Amino acid sequence: MTQSRGAISGLYWALAQNWSSRVITLAIFVILARLLSPDDFGKAAAVILVVNLLMIFSELGYSDAIVQRRDLTPADVTLPFVAAMTVSVLGGTLCYIFSDDITAQLRVEGVSDYLRVACFVCPFVTLSVFQEAHYKRGMNYRALAIRTMFATCVSGCVGIATVLAGFGAQGVILQQITVSVVSAAWLWWRPVWKPPGTMETRSFVPITLFGLAIAGNKILDFVIVRSIDIVILSVHGPAALGLYTAGARIYFTALQVLTGPIIDFALVAASRMEGDTSRLGRSYLPGVRASALIASPLFIGAAAIAPEVTVAVFGPKWAASATVMMPMMLMGAIQCIQSPNTSYFSALGKPEYVIYLNAIKMLAVYPVLIFTGGYSFDVIIALFCLAQLVTTPLSYALIVKMIKVPAGAIVNSILPPLVICLTGLICVHYLRYELSPHIENAALRGIILAAVFYGIFAVGVLVFIRGRIMEVMRAMRVHGN
């Protein structure tokens, strides 16, 4: 019982860490967006794009490998730490040397100096992830939540102050650097793990192989998700990338807030049921039903009022970003239900399945990016989102095969709430044309349309799937105890 309460407490603090940091970061982003132009944001986004890729290489997937491994001693982590720090320093140095060539390939001018400064954030990220992994192993999400909130607030103040001082895009980049440096300093001030004087060589290879599988998946995922940034930047310019960044930011924030802590916690919890197909199967469907009934309606509701949200939140100059937010939110409604699958693959000893699925997804996404360069901005986004969902049926097919969950049960858990949501989406779409001539204020119009959408959803749930609510509540009580 004590272990169960500790696990639930860990989940609550994981939620607090994820939600607080994402909400604060979004608030800072909104302030910066109102102060800067789409062109400035596009230049900053180009630099951050390169740095984010470097961060994946710098970590080498060791964070998830450390969390997942059952028997781990301090000496087991020493060699992975040395390897990751070496790669991060080397990567930052190469990025500094070739910064002009990188920005030329991205077809964005005037940001080489920004990249030279930003690339050296990588060692600080590596320092952070090794401590974070040990905190997660101990389910000590409380300390991580406090650290994250502090670092996010400090970095936000630095970024906003820099922009107000007239430094433009540098403020966004400096914010990213500050949060990484402050996070590393906080965690290493009182570390839960210190490099011992000894190294364990026997565990290095299995830990590294598992980490490289995770890193490979993250790189594939980065290529799949972020290649569109490069296409938009090279075809339509920094201003278009800025608009895409604004519209996508709400989607990414929602996806991380709703799925990030669940995936983190599921990785730890599912690893403790590793190989126990029966227990994994019993735990799967309640999560799917809860996601379809709670998370997906939030995504689809946000998609329904995307034109009002982008204007009310970012300002009129960002109105075109609604064409990004709407399809990405609809995509997120499917992804949030599917997201726990990755944790189950890892728990069943098949993390490579995620890599295979992402490879297939990449094969679907790349033709879209290559052959739609001449299309309009909104068409590229819509086709890109559709291509990302191509592996969804295959992902569920693997789950059905591995943990013996009936396919019909999965469909029945997902389909009814989605049909009700899509009905609300269509109603809101037509109602907008009636309201727009009479209500010019975007915020007020958005509130009315949101009330209509969630009213339709509530009525639909009560009429058609009322019993589903009780099922989800019972499952939550069982898992809480």
Contacts in CASP RR format, 6 or more apart in sequence:
PFRMAT RR
TARGET T0000
AUTHOR 0000-0000-0000
METHOD contacts of the structure
MODEL  1
MTQSRGAISGLYWALAQNWSSRVITLAIFVILARLLSPDDFGKAAAVILV
VNLLMIFSELGYSDAIVQRRDLTPADVTLPFVAAMTVSVLGGTLCYIFSD
DITAQLRVEGVSDYLRVACFVCPFVTLSVFQEAHYKRGMNYRALAIRTMF
ATCVSGCVGIATVLAGFGAQGVILQQITVSVVSAAWLWWRPVWKPPGTME
TRSFVPITLFGLAIAGNKILDFVIVRSIDIVILSVHGPAALGLYTAGARI
YFTALQVLTGPIIDFALVAASRMEGDTSRLGRSYLPGVRASALIASPLFI
GAAAIAPEVTVAVFGPKWAASATVMMPMMLMGAIQCIQSPNTSYFSALGK
PEYVIYLNAIKMLAVYPVLIFTGGYSFDVIIALFCLAQLVTTPLSYALIV
KMIKVPAGAIVNSILPPLVICLTGLICVHYLRYELSPHIENAALRGIILA
AVFYGIFAVGVLVFIRGRIMEVMRAMRVHGN
4 480 0 8 1.000
4 481 0 8 1.000
6 139 0 8 1.000
7 139 0 8 1.000
7 265 0 8 1.000
7 269 0 8 1.000
8 480 0 8 1.000
9 139 0 8 1.000
9 142 0 8 1.000
10 139 0 8 1.000
10 140 0 8 1.000
10 141 0 8 1.000
10 142 0 8 1.000
10 265 0 8 1.000
11 141 0 8 1.000
11 261 0 8 1.000
11 265 0 8 1.000
12 141 0 8 1.000
13 141 0 8 1.000
13 142 0 8 1.000
13 144 0 8 1.000
13 145 0 8 1.000
14 141 0 8 1.000
14 144 0 8 1.000
14 145 0 8 1.000
14 261 0 8 1.000
14 264 0 8 1.000
14 265 0 8 1.000
15 261 0 8 1.000
16 141 0 8 1.000
16 142 0 8 1.000
16 145 0 8 1.000
17 141 0 8 1.000
17 144 0 8 1.000
17 145 0 8 1.000
17 148 0 8 1.000
17 149 0 8 1.000
17 261 0 8 1.000
18 256 0 8 1.000
18 257 0 8 1.000
18 260 0 8 1.000
18 261 0 8 1.000
18 264 0 8 1.000
19 257 0 8 1.000
19 261 0 8 1.000
20 145 0 8 1.000
20 148 0 8 1.000
20 149 0 8 1.000
20 152 0 8 1.000
21 148 0 8 1.000
21 149 0 8 1.000
21 152 0 8 1.000
22 253 0 8 1.000
22 256 0 8 1.000
22 257 0 8 1.000
23 253 0 8 1.000
23 257 0 8 1.000
24 149 0 8 1.000
24 152 0 8 1.000
24 153 0 8 1.000
24 156 0 8 1.000
25 152 0 8 1.000
25 253 0 8 1.000
26 249 0 8 1.000
26 250 0 8 1.000
26 253 0 8 1.000
28 152 0 8 1.000
28 155 0 8 1.000
28 156 0 8 1.000
28 159 0 8 1.000
28 160 0 8 1.000
28 175 0 8 1.000
29 249 0 8 1.000
30 313 0 8 1.000
30 314 0 8 1.000
31 160 0 8 1.000
32 41 0 8 1.000
32 159 0 8 1.000
32 160 0 8 1.000
32 163 0 8 1.000
32 171 0 8 1.000
32 172 0 8 1.000
32 175 0 8 1.000
33 41 0 8 1.000
33 246 0 8 1.000
33 314 0 8 1.000
33 315 0 8 1.000
33 318 0 8 1.000
34 314 0 8 1.000
34 315 0 8 1.000
35 160 0 8 1.000
35 163 0 8 1.000
35 164 0 8 1.000
36 163 0 8 1.000
36 168 0 8 1.000
36 169 0 8 1.000
36 172 0 8 1.000
37 239 0 8 1.000
37 317 0 8 1.000
38 238 0 8 1.000
38 239 0 8 1.000
38 240 0 8 1.000
38 242 0 8 1.000
38 243 0 8 1.000
38 246 0 8 1.000
38 317 0 8 1.000
38 318 0 8 1.000
39 238 0 8 1.000
39 239 0 8 1.000
39 242 0 8 1.000
40 168 0 8 1.000
40 169 0 8 1.000
40 172 0 8 1.000
41 169 0 8 1.000
41 172 0 8 1.000
41 238 0 8 1.000
41 241 0 8 1.000
41 242 0 8 1.000
41 245 0 8 1.000
41 246 0 8 1.000
42 108 0 8 1.000
42 169 0 8 1.000
42 233 0 8 1.000
42 237 0 8 1.000
42 238 0 8 1.000
42 239 0 8 1.000
42 241 0 8 1.000
42 242 0 8 1.000
42 245 0 8 1.000
43 108 0 8 1.000
43 110 0 8 1.000
43 111 0 8 1.000
43 114 0 8 1.000
43 169 0 8 1.000
43 238 0 8 1.000
44 114 0 8 1.000
44 169 0 8 1.000
44 170 0 8 1.000
44 171 0 8 1.000
44 172 0 8 1.000
44 173 0 8 1.000
45 172 0 8 1.000
45 229 0 8 1.000
45 238 0 8 1.000
45 241 0 8 1.000
45 242 0 8 1.000
45 245 0 8 1.000
46 103 0 8 1.000
46 106 0 8 1.000
46 108 0 8 1.000
46 111 0 8 1.000
46 229 0 8 1.000
46 233 0 8 1.000
46 238 0 8 1.000
46 241 0 8 1.000
47 111 0 8 1.000
47 114 0 8 1.000
47 115 0 8 1.000
47 118 0 8 1.000
47 169 0 8 1.000
47 173 0 8 1.000
48 118 0 8 1.000
48 172 0 8 1.000
48 173 0 8 1.000
48 176 0 8 1.000
49 106 0 8 1.000
49 226 0 8 1.000
49 229 0 8 1.000
49 230 0 8 1.000
50 95 0 8 1.000
50 102 0 8 1.000
50 106 0 8 1.000
50 115 0 8 1.000
50 118 0 8 1.000
50 119 0 8 1.000
51 115 0 8 1.000
51 118 0 8 1.000
51 119 0 8 1.000
51 121 0 8 1.000
51 122 0 8 1.000
51 176 0 8 1.000
52 222 0 8 1.000
52 226 0 8 1.000
53 219 0 8 1.000
53 222 0 8 1.000
53 226 0 8 1.000
54 88 0 8 1.000
54 91 0 8 1.000
54 92 0 8 1.000
54 95 0 8 1.000
54 119 0 8 1.000
54 122 0 8 1.000
55 121 0 8 1.000
55 122 0 8 1.000
55 125 0 8 1.000
56 215 0 8 1.000
56 218 0 8 1.000
56 219 0 8 1.000
56 222 0 8 1.000
57 87 0 8 1.000
57 88 0 8 1.000
57 91 0 8 1.000
57 215 0 8 1.000
57 219 0 8 1.000
58 84 0 8 1.000
58 87 0 8 1.000
58 88 0 8 1.000
58 91 0 8 1.000
58 122 0 8 1.000
58 123 0 8 1.000
58 125 0 8 1.000
58 126 0 8 1.000
59 84 0 8 1.000
59 125 0 8 1.000
59 126 0 8 1.000
59 129 0 8 1.000
59 215 0 8 1.000
60 80 0 8 1.000
60 83 0 8 1.000
60 84 0 8 1.000
60 87 0 8 1.000
60 208 0 8 1.000
60 211 0 8 1.000
60 212 0 8 1.000
60 215 0 8 1.000
61 211 0 8 1.000
61 212 0 8 1.000
61 214 0 8 1.000
61 215 0 8 1.000
61 218 0 8 1.000
62 80 0 8 1.000
62 81 0 8 1.000
62 84 0 8 1.000
62 129 0 8 1.000
62 130 0 8 1.000
62 133 0 8 1.000
62 207 0 8 1.000
62 208 0 8 1.000
62 211 0 8 1.000
63 129 0 8 1.000
63 130 0 8 1.000
63 132 0 8 1.000
63 133 0 8 1.000
64 133 0 8 1.000
64 210 0 8 1.000
64 211 0 8 1.000
64 214 0 8 1.000
64 267 0 8 1.000
64 346 0 8 1.000
65 80 0 8 1.000
65 207 0 8 1.000
65 208 0 8 1.000
65 210 0 8 1.000
65 211 0 8 1.000
65 214 0 8 1.000
66 72 0 8 1.000
66 77 0 8 1.000
66 80 0 8 1.000
66 130 0 8 1.000
66 133 0 8 1.000
66 134 0 8 1.000
66 137 0 8 1.000
66 207 0 8 1.000
67 133 0 8 1.000
67 136 0 8 1.000
67 137 0 8 1.000
67 267 0 8 1.000
67 268 0 8 1.000
67 271 0 8 1.000
68 210 0 8 1.000
68 267 0 8 1.000
68 271 0 8 1.000
68 346 0 8 1.000
69 76 0 8 1.000
69 203 0 8 1.000
69 207 0 8 1.000
69 210 0 8 1.000
70 271 0 8 1.000
72 137 0 8 1.000
72 203 0 8 1.000
73 200 0 8 1.000
74 193 0 8 1.000
74 194 0 8 1.000
74 195 0 8 1.000
74 196 0 8 1.000
75 196 0 8 1.000
75 197 0 8 1.000
75 198 0 8 1.000
75 199 0 8 1.000
75 200 0 8 1.000
76 200 0 8 1.000
76 203 0 8 1.000
76 204 0 8 1.000
76 207 0 8 1.000
77 130 0 8 1.000
77 193 0 8 1.000
77 195 0 8 1.000
78 195 0 8 1.000
78 196 0 8 1.000
78 197 0 8 1.000
78 198 0 8 1.000
78 199 0 8 1.000
78 200 0 8 1.000
79 199 0 8 1.000
79 200 0 8 1.000
79 201 0 8 1.000
79 204 0 8 1.000
80 130 0 8 1.000
80 204 0 8 1.000
80 207 0 8 1.000
80 208 0 8 1.000
81 130 0 8 1.000
81 195 0 8 1.000
82 195 0 8 1.000
83 208 0 8 1.000
84 126 0 8 1.000
84 129 0 8 1.000
84 130 0 8 1.000
85 123 0 8 1.000
85 126 0 8 1.000
85 127 0 8 1.000
88 122 0 8 1.000
88 123 0 8 1.000
88 125 0 8 1.000
88 126 0 8 1.000
89 122 0 8 1.000
89 123 0 8 1.000
91 119 0 8 1.000
91 122 0 8 1.000
92 119 0 8 1.000
92 120 0 8 1.000
92 122 0 8 1.000
92 123 0 8 1.000
95 102 0 8 1.000
95 115 0 8 1.000
95 116 0 8 1.000
95 119 0 8 1.000
96 116 0 8 1.000
96 119 0 8 1.000
96 120 0 8 1.000
99 112 0 8 1.000
99 113 0 8 1.000
99 115 0 8 1.000
99 116 0 8 1.000
99 119 0 8 1.000
100 112 0 8 1.000
102 115 0 8 1.000
103 109 0 8 1.000
103 110 0 8 1.000
103 111 0 8 1.000
103 112 0 8 1.000
103 115 0 8 1.000
106 230 0 8 1.000
106 233 0 8 1.000
106 234 0 8 1.000
107 233 0 8 1.000
107 234 0 8 1.000
107 237 0 8 1.000
108 233 0 8 1.000
108 237 0 8 1.000
108 238 0 8 1.000
111 169 0 8 1.000
114 169 0 8 1.000
114 170 0 8 1.000
114 173 0 8 1.000
117 173 0 8 1.000
117 177 0 8 1.000
118 173 0 8 1.000
118 176 0 8 1.000
118 177 0 8 1.000
121 176 0 8 1.000
121 177 0 8 1.000
121 180 0 8 1.000
121 181 0 8 1.000
124 180 0 8 1.000
124 181 0 8 1.000
124 183 0 8 1.000
124 184 0 8 1.000
125 180 0 8 1.000
125 184 0 8 1.000
127 184 0 8 1.000
127 187 0 8 1.000
127 188 0 8 1.000
128 180 0 8 1.000
128 183 0 8 1.000
128 184 0 8 1.000
128 187 0 8 1.000
130 193 0 8 1.000
131 187 0 8 1.000
131 188 0 8 1.000
131 191 0 8 1.000
131 192 0 8 1.000
131 193 0 8 1.000
132 144 0 8 1.000
132 187 0 8 1.000
134 192 0 8 1.000
134 193 0 8 1.000
135 141 0 8 1.000
135 143 0 8 1.000
135 144 0 8 1.000
135 187 0 8 1.000
135 192 0 8 1.000
136 144 0 8 1.000
136 264 0 8 1.000
136 268 0 8 1.000
137 268 0 8 1.000
139 268 0 8 1.000
140 192 0 8 1.000
147 183 0 8 1.000
147 186 0 8 1.000
147 187 0 8 1.000
148 183 0 8 1.000
150 182 0 8 1.000
150 186 0 8 1.000
151 178 0 8 1.000
151 179 0 8 1.000
151 182 0 8 1.000
151 183 0 8 1.000
151 186 0 8 1.000
152 179 0 8 1.000
154 178 0 8 1.000
154 179 0 8 1.000
154 182 0 8 1.000
155 175 0 8 1.000
155 176 0 8 1.000
155 178 0 8 1.000
155 179 0 8 1.000
155 182 0 8 1.000
156 175 0 8 1.000
156 178 0 8 1.000
156 179 0 8 1.000
158 171 0 8 1.000
158 174 0 8 1.000
158 175 0 8 1.000
158 178 0 8 1.000
159 171 0 8 1.000
159 172 0 8 1.000
159 174 0 8 1.000
159 175 0 8 1.000
159 178 0 8 1.000
160 171 0 8 1.000
162 168 0 8 1.000
162 170 0 8 1.000
162 171 0 8 1.000
162 174 0 8 1.000
162 175 0 8 1.000
163 171 0 8 1.000
163 172 0 8 1.000
167 174 0 8 1.000
210 351 0 8 1.000
213 351 0 8 1.000
213 352 0 8 1.000
213 355 0 8 1.000
214 351 0 8 1.000
216 355 0 8 1.000
217 351 0 8 1.000
217 354 0 8 1.000
217 355 0 8 1.000
217 358 0 8 1.000
220 355 0 8 1.000
220 358 0 8 1.000
220 359 0 8 1.000
220 361 0 8 1.000
220 362 0 8 1.000
221 358 0 8 1.000
223 362 0 8 1.000
224 358 0 8 1.000
224 361 0 8 1.000
224 362 0 8 1.000
224 365 0 8 1.000
224 388 0 8 1.000
225 388 0 8 1.000
227 365 0 8 1.000
227 366 0 8 1.000
227 369 0 8 1.000
228 244 0 8 1.000
228 369 0 8 1.000
228 380 0 8 1.000
228 381 0 8 1.000
228 384 0 8 1.000
229 241 0 8 1.000
229 244 0 8 1.000
229 245 0 8 1.000
231 369 0 8 1.000
231 373 0 8 1.000
231 380 0 8 1.000
232 240 0 8 1.000
232 241 0 8 1.000
232 244 0 8 1.000
232 377 0 8 1.000
232 380 0 8 1.000
233 240 0 8 1.000
233 241 0 8 1.000
235 373 0 8 1.000
235 374 0 8 1.000
236 377 0 8 1.000
240 377 0 8 1.000
242 321 0 8 1.000
243 318 0 8 1.000
243 320 0 8 1.000
243 321 0 8 1.000
243 324 0 8 1.000
243 377 0 8 1.000
244 321 0 8 1.000
244 324 0 8 1.000
244 377 0 8 1.000
244 381 0 8 1.000
246 310 0 8 1.000
246 314 0 8 1.000
246 318 0 8 1.000
246 321 0 8 1.000
246 324 0 8 1.000
247 310 0 8 1.000
247 318 0 8 1.000
247 321 0 8 1.000
247 322 0 8 1.000
247 324 0 8 1.000
247 325 0 8 1.000
247 328 0 8 1.000
248 324 0 8 1.000
248 325 0 8 1.000
248 328 0 8 1.000
250 302 0 8 1.000
250 309 0 8 1.000
250 310 0 8 1.000
250 313 0 8 1.000
250 325 0 8 1.000
250 329 0 8 1.000
251 324 0 8 1.000
251 325 0 8 1.000
251 328 0 8 1.000
251 329 0 8 1.000
251 331 0 8 1.000
251 332 0 8 1.000
254 298 0 8 1.000
254 299 0 8 1.000
254 302 0 8 1.000
254 329 0 8 1.000
254 332 0 8 1.000
255 332 0 8 1.000
255 335 0 8 1.000
255 336 0 8 1.000
258 295 0 8 1.000
258 298 0 8 1.000
258 299 0 8 1.000
258 336 0 8 1.000
259 295 0 8 1.000
259 335 0 8 1.000
259 336 0 8 1.000
259 339 0 8 1.000
260 339 0 8 1.000
262 339 0 8 1.000
262 340 0 8 1.000
263 339 0 8 1.000
263 340 0 8 1.000
263 342 0 8 1.000
263 343 0 8 1.000
266 340 0 8 1.000
266 343 0 8 1.000
266 344 0 8 1.000
267 343 0 8 1.000
267 346 0 8 1.000
267 347 0 8 1.000
270 280 0 8 1.000
270 283 0 8 1.000
270 343 0 8 1.000
270 344 0 8 1.000
270 346 0 8 1.000
270 347 0 8 1.000
271 346 0 8 1.000
271 347 0 8 1.000
273 279 0 8 1.000
273 280 0 8 1.000
273 283 0 8 1.000
273 347 0 8 1.000
274 347 0 8 1.000
274 348 0 8 1.000
274 349 0 8 1.000
275 347 0 8 1.000
275 348 0 8 1.000
275 349 0 8 1.000
277 348 0 8 1.000
277 402 0 8 1.000
277 403 0 8 1.000
277 404 0 8 1.000
280 344 0 8 1.000
280 347 0 8 1.000
280 348 0 8 1.000
280 403 0 8 1.000
281 403 0 8 1.000
281 404 0 8 1.000
281 405 0 8 1.000
283 479 0 8 1.000
284 340 0 8 1.000
284 344 0 8 1.000
284 399 0 8 1.000
284 403 0 8 1.000
284 405 0 8 1.000
285 405 0 8 1.000
285 409 0 8 1.000
285 410 0 8 1.000
285 413 0 8 1.000
286 471 0 8 1.000
286 472 0 8 1.000
286 475 0 8 1.000
286 476 0 8 1.000
286 479 0 8 1.000
287 340 0 8 1.000
287 475 0 8 1.000
288 337 0 8 1.000
288 340 0 8 1.000
288 410 0 8 1.000
288 413 0 8 1.000
288 414 0 8 1.000
289 413 0 8 1.000
289 468 0 8 1.000
289 471 0 8 1.000
289 472 0 8 1.000
289 475 0 8 1.000
290 472 0 8 1.000
290 475 0 8 1.000
290 476 0 8 1.000
291 336 0 8 1.000
291 337 0 8 1.000
291 339 0 8 1.000
291 340 0 8 1.000
292 337 0 8 1.000
292 413 0 8 1.000
292 414 0 8 1.000
292 417 0 8 1.000
292 418 0 8 1.000
293 417 0 8 1.000
293 461 0 8 1.000
293 468 0 8 1.000
293 469 0 8 1.000
293 472 0 8 1.000
294 472 0 8 1.000
295 333 0 8 1.000
295 336 0 8 1.000
295 337 0 8 1.000
296 333 0 8 1.000
296 334 0 8 1.000
296 336 0 8 1.000
296 337 0 8 1.000
296 417 0 8 1.000
296 418 0 8 1.000
296 421 0 8 1.000
297 333 0 8 1.000
297 417 0 8 1.000
297 421 0 8 1.000
297 454 0 8 1.000
297 457 0 8 1.000
299 329 0 8 1.000
299 330 0 8 1.000
299 332 0 8 1.000
299 333 0 8 1.000
299 336 0 8 1.000
300 329 0 8 1.000
300 330 0 8 1.000
300 333 0 8 1.000
300 418 0 8 1.000
300 421 0 8 1.000
300 422 0 8 1.000
300 425 0 8 1.000
300 453 0 8 1.000
301 329 0 8 1.000
301 421 0 8 1.000
301 425 0 8 1.000
301 428 0 8 1.000
301 450 0 8 1.000
301 453 0 8 1.000
301 454 0 8 1.000
302 309 0 8 1.000
302 325 0 8 1.000
302 329 0 8 1.000
303 325 0 8 1.000
303 326 0 8 1.000
303 327 0 8 1.000
303 329 0 8 1.000
303 330 0 8 1.000
303 333 0 8 1.000
303 425 0 8 1.000
304 424 0 8 1.000
304 425 0 8 1.000
304 428 0 8 1.000
304 429 0 8 1.000
304 449 0 8 1.000
304 450 0 8 1.000
304 453 0 8 1.000
305 428 0 8 1.000
305 446 0 8 1.000
305 449 0 8 1.000
305 450 0 8 1.000
305 453 0 8 1.000
306 322 0 8 1.000
306 325 0 8 1.000
306 326 0 8 1.000
306 329 0 8 1.000
307 319 0 8 1.000
307 322 0 8 1.000
307 326 0 8 1.000
307 432 0 8 1.000
307 442 0 8 1.000
308 442 0 8 1.000
308 443 0 8 1.000
308 445 0 8 1.000
308 446 0 8 1.000
308 449 0 8 1.000
309 322 0 8 1.000
309 325 0 8 1.000
309 446 0 8 1.000
310 318 0 8 1.000
310 319 0 8 1.000
310 321 0 8 1.000
310 322 0 8 1.000
310 325 0 8 1.000
311 318 0 8 1.000
311 319 0 8 1.000
311 322 0 8 1.000
311 442 0 8 1.000
312 442 0 8 1.000
312 443 0 8 1.000
312 446 0 8 1.000
314 321 0 8 1.000
320 377 0 8 1.000
323 377 0 8 1.000
323 378 0 8 1.000
323 381 0 8 1.000
324 378 0 8 1.000
324 381 0 8 1.000
327 381 0 8 1.000
327 382 0 8 1.000
327 385 0 8 1.000
328 381 0 8 1.000
328 385 0 8 1.000
330 385 0 8 1.000
331 385 0 8 1.000
331 388 0 8 1.000
331 389 0 8 1.000
333 418 0 8 1.000
333 421 0 8 1.000
334 389 0 8 1.000
334 392 0 8 1.000
335 389 0 8 1.000
337 414 0 8 1.000
338 392 0 8 1.000
338 395 0 8 1.000
338 396 0 8 1.000
341 395 0 8 1.000
341 396 0 8 1.000
341 398 0 8 1.000
341 399 0 8 1.000
342 354 0 8 1.000
344 399 0 8 1.000
344 402 0 8 1.000
344 403 0 8 1.000
345 351 0 8 1.000
345 353 0 8 1.000
345 354 0 8 1.000
345 398 0 8 1.000
345 402 0 8 1.000
346 354 0 8 1.000
348 402 0 8 1.000
348 403 0 8 1.000
350 402 0 8 1.000
353 398 0 8 1.000
357 391 0 8 1.000
357 394 0 8 1.000
357 395 0 8 1.000
358 391 0 8 1.000
360 390 0 8 1.000
360 391 0 8 1.000
360 394 0 8 1.000
361 387 0 8 1.000
361 388 0 8 1.000
361 390 0 8 1.000
361 391 0 8 1.000
364 387 0 8 1.000
364 388 0 8 1.000
364 390 0 8 1.000
364 391 0 8 1.000
365 384 0 8 1.000
365 387 0 8 1.000
365 388 0 8 1.000
367 387 0 8 1.000
368 380 0 8 1.000
368 383 0 8 1.000
368 384 0 8 1.000
368 387 0 8 1.000
369 380 0 8 1.000
369 384 0 8 1.000
372 379 0 8 1.000
372 380 0 8 1.000
372 383 0 8 1.000
373 380 0 8 1.000
375 383 0 8 1.000
396 407 0 8 1.000
396 410 0 8 1.000
397 407 0 8 1.000
399 405 0 8 1.000
399 410 0 8 1.000
400 406 0 8 1.000
400 407 0 8 1.000
400 410 0 8 1.000
416 464 0 8 1.000
416 465 0 8 1.000
416 468 0 8 1.000
417 461 0 8 1.000
417 465 0 8 1.000
417 468 0 8 1.000
420 456 0 8 1.000
420 457 0 8 1.000
420 460 0 8 1.000
420 461 0 8 1.000
420 464 0 8 1.000
420 465 0 8 1.000
421 457 0 8 1.000
423 456 0 8 1.000
424 452 0 8 1.000
424 453 0 8 1.000
424 456 0 8 1.000
424 457 0 8 1.000
425 453 0 8 1.000
427 452 0 8 1.000
427 453 0 8 1.000
427 456 0 8 1.000
428 449 0 8 1.000
428 452 0 8 1.000
428 453 0 8 1.000
431 449 0 8 1.000
431 452 0 8 1.000
432 445 0 8 1.000
432 449 0 8 1.000
435 445 0 8 1.000
435 448 0 8 1.000
435 449 0 8 1.000
436 445 0 8 1.000
439 445 0 8 1.000
439 448 0 8 1.000
461 468 0 8 1.000
461 469 0 8 1.000
END
